[in-house]
Amino acid sequence: MIDEHDNPTELLAKIHDSLESGGLDPDDRLPFLTLILAIPITETTKADPGLAKPRIYETVLDLIATMAAQKATILSFNDLLLADTSSWAFSKRAGIKRNSRSALSGTTWRPSGKPN
């Protein structure tokens, strides 16, 4: 389990193990996750995050599908009124990625358009 006090080395090791136990290739996937975690490890992290976004989303969605295959999983997307186009696409795909019968997603939306 990832802890807020994990140093970058511990965090990378835990993510590597999670990817591997989920049947995902850590050498292929980990560099893209380091982009969103701001942990520089390879040349991939020097790439434009916008160009890497599809691979980041694919990796996160595959991790969600892996978790959901192992046990019931609940995803919560809060404040979608603040979401951009790619966030909307991600939240939509998260609920239908592969065979996600044990993944439930929920969203919140504030009619006022302003966070409380």
Secondary structure, 3 states (H helix, E strand, C coil): CCCCCCCHHHHHHHHHHHHHHCCCCHHHHHHHHHHHHCCCCCHHHHCCHHHHHHHHHHHHHHHHHHHHHHCCEEEEECCHHHCCHHHHHHHHHHHHCCCCCCEEEEECCCCCCCCC
